């Protein structure tokens, strides 16, 4: 049996075990977590400078093995200013994630609604509480897998029986829930800080593919911080960090971006962002982004240095692409602007 087939089999088995026993492999894993706010913390819903925010995200990894792991996310959120008070506002949003992994085509689709309440303590401090409610479905395709029983001594024969009995196992559906808390300090439009705590999979839904072996999806806790600081007229510094805990799994991602203001004229506003991050599992994350008026696009590479990559003599890990568009309505005099500058 060739090494490549053994490697494929090992990776498929690993993914199967993760999916059936702890299901950690299916959680969203963006290096640019700050560009997918509703996946990070529902309390960030509606917290932005504008009225309507649209985001698209894509991550692709492990394609060189090749057992690819592909993630797509799309989200929309908006803020709502009440007529009767300038001491609070609301955020509502919709978030969709699609994830596909490996030879078994292990897929996850979840659709979630997010809501947040933002309380203005004063002109510089905001406390936000958010909640998530969603539906998720997860499954895999047994027809794309090969098994030992299908080896005839010379090659794999797909007409032979796999010898495996899958009982009520190819798809599970469950409800997603989450809560989040965020504190925002805002000195100005270019100097601000967000500190947040989130708890996802709050009710720990049943996700096992094996009905005889019940398995719950454990809670995932996120601790995040994103700060933007004006250094000069044409330069800002963004610092960001995320720590996630899910049973035995824990991981930290941190880094920084320099934001260069190439043009600050209204209607031609242009920024170039360049930065570097690090994931404690062993990834360097060079990142570049462009922002032109309401449009923003960002790209990064994950350059991995792990025992697995060392064994294959490569540092390839993943790439991500994020796109964002924000609409700012022209408000009549009787409407208030969002306090997020």
N, C-alpha and C positions, 0 to 999 in steps of 0.2 A: 504494500500500500504506500503511495507516495506521501512525502512529508506534507505537501500542500493539502492533500485530503485530510490527513491527520489533524493539521492545524485548523482546517475548516470545522471538522467534527468537534474538536476541543472547544472552539469558540461558540459553536451552536449549543453544545452542552452547557457551557458556562452561562449563556444567555437564558437557556431554559431553566436552569437552577435558580438564577436570580429572579426570573419572572414568577416561578412557582413558589418560591420560599420566602423571599423578602420583597420582591417587586421594586427594588431600588432603581433598576436600569431604566425605568420608564419616566422618571422625573426629569423635568426640564433642567438643562445643564448649560445655559448660556454664559460664555465668558464676559460678554457685554450685558450683564444682568441689568444694568442701569438703563438699557434701551428696551427692556421688556418689563415695564413697571407693574402691570397687572399680574404677571407671573411671579413677581418678587414679593408683593405685599398689596392686598386689596385696599389698604388705607391710602395708597398713592393714586387711586382712581380719581380723575378730575383735578389733580394737583399739577397744574402747568399754566404757562402764560398763553392764554388763548381761550377759545370756546369749544372747538372740536379737534380731537387728536386721532389720527389714523397711523397705525404702525404695522409693519410687516417684518418678520424675522426669519432667517434661515440658517441652519447649522448643519454641516456635513462632516462626518469623521469616520475613521477606520476604513475608508474606501480602498486603501492600498493593501489591506490584508489578503483578499478583499471580503470583508463582512460589513458592508456600509451601515451607518447609523445616521439617519436623516431626520431632521426636525424642521417643521414649519409652524409659524405662529402668525396670527392676524388678530388685531385688536382695534377697538374703537372706544373712546370715552369722551365725556364732556363734563363741564361743570355747570351748575345751576345756581343762580343767585336769587334768593328770595326777595320779594318786594318789601316785606315788612321789617327786615333787619339787615344791618351791615356787620353783624357779629358772627355770622356763620354762613357757610354755603355747602352745597352737596356735589357729589360726583357719582355718575353712573357709567357703567361700561360693559362691553361684551368682549370676551376673549375666547379664541379658538386655537387649539393646539393639535397638530398631527405629528406622530412620531412613528418611524419604521426602522426595524433593526434586523440585520442578519439574513441568513439563508432561509430561516423559518418565516420571514416576513412578519415578525412580531410587531403588531401595530397598536397604536393608541390614538383614539380621537376623543378629545373632551371639549365641551362647550360650557363656558361659565359666565354667569352674570355677577358683576361686582358693584357694590354700592359703598359710598363713604360719606361720613359726616365730618366736616372741617370746622373747627371752632377757633375763631380769632381771639387769642388772649389779649393781644394788643397789636400795634401796627407792625411788629417785628417777629411775633411768635404765634405759631399755629399748631394746634393738636388735632390729629385726625384719627378716626376710628373707622375701619372698613370690614366688610364681610363678603364672602364668596359662596355662591351656590351654583353647582353645575352637574352635568351628566357626563359620564365617561364610558367608553366601550373599548375593550381590549381583546385581541385575538391573534391567531397565527394560522399559517397554511401548512398542513402536514404533507401536501402533495409535492412540495419543493424540497423535502428532506430525504436523505438516504440513510439506510440502516445496515447493520452488520449482516442481517439475514438476507439482504439483497446482493451480497458479494458472492459470486459463483466460483471464485478461485482465480479468475482472470480479470474480471471487470464487474462493475455494478450492472445488475439487471433490473430495471424499474418495473418489470412485469411480475417479479417475485413479491410475495407478501412481506411486509415489513416485520411481522411478528409482534407489532405493537398494538395495544388496544386502548384507544382514546375514548374515555367515557365522559360525555358531557363536558368536554375540555377545550373546545376550539374557540370559544368566545365567552367573556364575562362582561356584565354591565353593572355599573354602580353609581352612587351619588357622591359628588365631591362637595366638601365644605371647608371653609377657612375663615380665619380672623386675622386682623392686622392692626397695629398701632404705629403711628408715625409722629415725630416731632420735627417741625421745620422752624429754623431761625432764618430770617430774611432781612438783611441789612439793606440790600439794594437788588436790582435786577441781575447784577453780576457778582454779588457776594451773598451766598446762602448756604445752608447746611440742612440735610435731611438725615435723621436717625430713626430707623424703623425696626420693629420686631413683628414677625409673621408666624402663624401656625397653620400649616396646610394638611390636608387629609384629616381634618379635625375629628371626624367620627370614626376614623380607621375602618373603611369599608372592606367587605369580604372580596378578595380578588383572586382566589386560587383557581387554577384550571383543573385541579383534582378535587372532585366533590368529597372524596373520603379523607381529605387532608385540608381542613379549613385553614386559611391563611389571611390575615388582615394586612392591609396596607398601612404601615406605621406612619405616625405623624412626622412631618418634616418641619423643623424650626429654622427660620432665617433671621439673621441679625445683620443689618446693612447700614452703611453710612455713605453718603455722597455729598461732597462739598465743592462749591465753586467759589474761587477767590480772585478778585480783580487785582492784578499786579501792576499793570501800567495801562495807559490809554488803549493800547493795541494788543494786550496779552493778559489772558486769564490762566489760572491753574485749576484743574479739576482733580480731586483725589477721591478714590472710591474703594470700598472694601465690603466683602460679603463672607459671612461664615454660616454654613449650613450643617445641621445635625439631623440624622435620621437613623435611629438605633445605633449600630456600631459605625455607621458611615458618618464621617465629618470631613469637611473640606473648607478651605479658605481661598478666596480670590481677592487680590488687591492690586492697585496700580494707580497710574496718573496720566493725565492728558494736558498738554499745552494747547491753548486755544488762541490762535493768531487771527486777529481781526484785520483782514486784508482790505475791506471796504466797509465803512460804516454809514454810507449815504443811504437814506431811506429809499427803498425800492431796488437797491443794488447791494444789499448787505451780504457780505461774503466772509466766511470763516474757514480756516484750515485747522484741523485738530490732529495732533501727532502725539502718540504715547506708547507706554509699555506697561504690561501687567504681568502678574505671576500667579499661578495656581499651585498650591502646596503639594499636589500629586505629582508635580514635576513639569509644568508647562510655562514657557515664556510666551507672552501674548503681545506682539507688536500690533498696533492699531492705528488706522488713519481714517479721517472723516472729513466731509465737506458739508457746510451748511450755507445755502443760498436762500435768503429770505425765509419763507416758511418750509422749505424743503431741506431734508437732512438725510445723508447716506453715510454709512460707516462700515468698514471692513476690517477684519482681524484674522490673523493666523494663530493657531495654537502649535507651538514648536515643542514637542514632547521630548523629555529625557527621562524615560522610565526603563526598568529592566526588560519589559516587553519590547519597547522600541530598540533598546540596545541589542537585544538578541537578533532583531531583524535588520540591524545596521541602518536605521533611519531615524529622523527626528520629526517625521510628519505626524500630525495629530488631527487637526480640524481647521475649517475656516468658517467664518460667520459673516453674514451680510444683513444689515439692518436699514430699513427705510422708514422715514417718518414725515408726515405732513400735518401742519397745524393751521386751522382756519380761525381767524380772528374776525368776528362780526363787527360791523360798524353799528354801534348802538345809538338809539335815540337818547335824548337828554334824560329821560326818566329812568333809564337803565344804569346800573352800576357796573363798573369794571371788576373783573376777577382780581382779588387781592394778591394772587401769585404774579409778581411782576415779570 
